[in-house]
Amino acid sequence: MVDIYDYDICCVEQEIFSKFYYTMKCDYTDYDCLLSLRKDMINERALAHQEEILPDIIAFNDALSNALREMYDRAHGMWDAIRENKCFGESTELTAKCFLSNDYPKLHPIQGGDEMQMLWSALCDIGWNKLYNDGVTLNTLRFPSDEKESFNALIGMEYPPPNWNEGLDRELTKDLHLTSAFHNLFEHTMFAITDFIYVRKFETEINIETHNSI
């Protein structure tokens, strides 16, 4: 296990608890910067030892790809049923999103009971973690506009070389086939790399909206 936690990181996390959960003051403009600061501090430490977390990066990327495949297939199945049965109007739209489980990862080497669960809830809060609003993917899967989009296109594997490893050791990760969803979580959201690479459970959100003119 990479030892990344020190006094400075613990202080930032305690500030997150006190500002958001203990006082229930949800002023996102003032406090979402705490997650960004925490992410930068943890990533600086963790990425200095990438070879040690590499197995978890690989396992997470595989689990993430499987979860997105399941979401993709479910969304297509539901859309096909809608089109076949004509149970909704012509202006119907289906959207599919995939999120990390709301439960603190059981595989994470640091377990801290309720306190770590509260921190995880802050990370998953779209008010603090704004670019996580659409889930793990760079773009939300939408029908009918994405009806013909392949699964490889959804996860950024349609063009070679299929590896979204920006920000990581290019030589160490050159053959990992990291997806665009991995890149999105790592580069664009407030999750530190050691937050999400231990996740193996995901949640899918599929919404159907129809608008009929009167």
C-alpha positions as CSV (number, residue, x, y, z in Angstrom):
1,M,0.0,0.0,0.0
2,V,1.2,3.5,-0.9
3,D,1.4,5.6,2.2
4,I,-0.1,8.9,1.1
5,Y,-1.9,10.1,4.2
6,D,-0.1,12.7,6.3
7,Y,-1.0,15.6,8.6
8,D,-1.7,18.0,5.8
9,I,-4.2,15.8,3.9
10,C,-6.0,14.9,7.2
11,C,-6.4,18.6,7.9
12,V,-8.0,19.2,4.6
13,E,-10.4,16.3,5.1
14,Q,-11.3,17.5,8.5
15,E,-12.1,20.9,7.0
16,I,-14.4,19.1,4.5
17,F,-16.3,17.4,7.3
18,S,-16.7,20.6,9.4
19,K,-17.8,22.8,6.5
20,F,-20.2,20.5,4.8
21,Y,-21.4,17.8,7.1
22,Y,-21.0,19.0,10.7
23,T,-22.4,22.4,10.1
24,M,-24.6,21.4,7.1
25,K,-23.5,24.5,5.3
26,C,-23.6,23.8,1.6
27,D,-22.0,26.8,0.1
28,Y,-20.4,25.0,-2.9
29,T,-18.7,28.1,-4.3
30,D,-16.6,28.5,-1.2
31,Y,-15.9,24.9,-0.3
32,D,-15.6,22.8,-3.5
33,C,-12.0,24.0,-3.8
34,L,-11.2,21.8,-0.7
35,L,-11.8,18.7,-2.8
36,S,-9.5,20.0,-5.6
37,L,-6.8,20.7,-3.1
38,R,-7.2,17.3,-1.5
39,K,-7.0,15.6,-5.0
40,D,-3.8,17.4,-5.9
41,M,-2.1,16.5,-2.7
42,I,-3.1,12.9,-2.8
43,N,-2.2,12.5,-6.5
44,E,1.2,14.0,-6.1
45,R,2.0,11.4,-3.5
46,A,0.3,8.4,-5.1
47,L,1.7,9.0,-8.6
48,A,5.2,9.0,-7.3
49,H,4.6,5.2,-6.8
50,Q,2.5,4.3,-9.8
51,E,3.9,0.8,-10.0
52,E,2.5,-0.1,-6.6
53,I,-1.1,0.9,-7.5
54,L,-0.9,-0.4,-11.1
55,P,-2.8,-3.7,-10.4
56,D,-5.6,-1.7,-8.9
57,I,-5.7,0.7,-11.9
58,I,-6.0,-2.3,-14.2
59,A,-8.7,-4.0,-12.1
60,F,-10.7,-0.8,-11.8
61,N,-10.5,-0.1,-15.6
62,D,-11.7,-3.6,-16.3
63,A,-14.6,-3.3,-13.8
64,L,-15.5,0.1,-15.1
65,S,-15.6,-1.2,-18.7
66,N,-17.8,-4.1,-17.7
67,A,-20.2,-1.7,-15.9
68,L,-20.4,0.5,-18.9
69,R,-21.0,-2.4,-21.2
70,E,-23.9,-3.5,-19.0
71,M,-25.3,0.0,-19.0
72,Y,-24.9,0.3,-22.8
73,D,-26.7,-3.0,-23.4
74,R,-29.5,-2.2,-21.0
75,A,-30.1,1.2,-22.5
76,H,-30.2,-0.3,-26.0
77,G,-32.6,-3.0,-24.9
78,M,-35.0,-0.5,-23.4
79,W,-34.7,1.8,-26.4
80,D,-35.5,-1.1,-28.8
81,A,-38.5,-2.0,-26.7
82,I,-39.7,1.6,-26.8
83,R,-39.3,1.8,-30.6
84,E,-40.9,-1.7,-31.2
85,N,-43.9,-1.2,-28.9
86,K,-44.4,2.5,-29.8
87,C,-45.3,3.1,-26.2
88,F,-44.0,6.6,-26.2
89,G,-44.3,9.6,-28.5
90,E,-41.9,10.7,-31.2
91,S,-40.3,13.2,-28.9
92,T,-39.1,10.6,-26.5
93,E,-35.5,10.7,-25.2
94,L,-33.6,8.1,-23.1
95,T,-30.5,9.0,-21.2
96,A,-28.1,6.5,-19.5
97,K,-25.5,7.4,-16.9
98,C,-23.1,5.3,-14.8
99,F,-21.9,6.3,-11.3
100,L,-19.5,4.9,-8.8
101,S,-21.3,3.1,-6.0
102,N,-22.5,5.5,-3.2
103,D,-20.9,3.1,-0.7
104,Y,-17.3,3.7,0.4
105,P,-15.1,1.1,-1.4
106,K,-14.6,-2.0,0.7
107,L,-11.3,-2.7,-1.0
108,H,-9.8,0.7,-0.1
109,P,-6.7,0.1,2.1
110,I,-7.8,2.9,4.5
111,Q,-11.0,2.1,6.3
112,G,-12.5,4.6,8.7
113,G,-16.1,3.8,9.3
114,D,-18.6,6.6,9.2
115,E,-16.0,9.3,8.7
116,M,-14.7,7.8,5.5
117,Q,-18.2,7.2,4.3
118,M,-19.0,10.9,4.9
119,L,-15.9,11.8,2.9
120,W,-17.0,9.5,0.1
121,S,-20.5,11.1,0.1
122,A,-18.9,14.5,-0.3
123,L,-16.9,13.3,-3.3
124,C,-20.0,11.8,-4.9
125,D,-22.0,15.0,-4.3
126,I,-22.5,16.7,-7.6
127,G,-22.7,20.1,-5.9
128,W,-19.1,19.8,-4.8
129,N,-18.0,17.5,-7.6
130,K,-19.7,19.4,-10.5
131,L,-18.3,17.5,-13.4
132,Y,-19.5,14.2,-11.9
133,N,-23.1,15.3,-12.7
134,D,-23.2,13.0,-15.8
135,G,-21.4,10.2,-14.1
136,V,-18.2,8.5,-15.1
137,T,-18.3,9.0,-18.9
138,L,-17.2,12.1,-20.8
139,N,-20.6,12.3,-22.5
140,T,-24.0,11.0,-21.5
141,L,-25.4,8.2,-23.6
142,R,-28.6,9.6,-25.3
143,F,-31.2,8.1,-27.6
144,P,-32.1,8.6,-30.3
145,S,-29.1,10.8,-31.0
146,D,-26.6,8.1,-29.9
147,E,-28.6,5.1,-31.3
148,K,-25.9,4.2,-33.7
149,E,-22.9,4.9,-31.5
150,S,-20.8,1.8,-30.8
151,F,-19.7,0.7,-27.4
152,N,-16.1,1.4,-28.3
153,A,-17.0,4.9,-29.2
154,L,-18.7,5.4,-25.8
155,I,-15.5,4.4,-24.0
156,G,-13.1,6.1,-26.4
157,M,-11.7,2.9,-28.0
158,E,-12.8,3.6,-31.6
159,Y,-9.5,5.1,-32.7
160,P,-6.0,3.7,-32.2
161,P,-4.0,3.9,-30.0
162,P,-6.8,3.1,-27.5
163,N,-5.3,4.3,-24.3
164,W,-6.4,7.4,-22.3
165,N,-3.4,7.6,-20.0
166,E,-2.8,11.3,-19.8
167,G,-1.3,12.4,-16.5
168,L,0.1,8.9,-15.8
169,D,3.5,7.4,-16.5
170,R,3.2,6.8,-20.3
171,E,5.7,4.0,-20.5
172,L,4.3,2.2,-17.4
173,T,0.7,2.4,-18.7
174,K,1.2,2.2,-22.4
175,D,-0.5,-1.2,-22.8
176,L,-3.4,-0.8,-20.3
177,H,-6.1,0.3,-22.8
178,L,-7.5,2.8,-20.3
179,T,-10.9,4.1,-21.3
180,S,-12.1,7.7,-21.7
181,A,-14.2,7.1,-18.6
182,F,-11.1,6.4,-16.6
183,H,-9.6,9.6,-18.0
184,N,-12.7,11.6,-17.1
185,L,-12.6,10.5,-13.5
186,F,-8.9,11.0,-13.2
187,E,-8.5,14.3,-15.0
188,H,-11.9,16.1,-14.8
189,T,-13.6,15.2,-11.6
190,M,-12.6,15.8,-7.9
191,F,-11.8,12.2,-7.2
192,A,-8.1,11.5,-6.4
193,I,-6.8,8.4,-8.1
194,T,-6.7,6.4,-4.9
195,D,-10.4,7.2,-4.3
196,F,-11.8,5.5,-7.3
197,I,-9.3,2.7,-8.3
198,Y,-10.6,0.5,-5.4
199,V,-14.3,0.7,-6.6
200,R,-15.8,-2.5,-8.0
201,K,-19.5,-1.6,-7.7
202,F,-21.3,0.8,-9.9
203,E,-24.8,2.2,-10.3
204,T,-26.7,2.8,-13.5
205,E,-29.3,5.6,-14.0
206,I,-31.6,5.4,-17.0
207,N,-34.2,8.0,-17.6
208,I,-37.0,8.2,-20.2
209,E,-38.6,11.5,-21.0
210,T,-41.4,12.2,-23.5
211,H,-42.9,15.6,-24.5
212,N,-46.3,15.6,-26.2
213,S,-47.7,18.8,-27.8
214,I,-51.3,19.7,-26.8
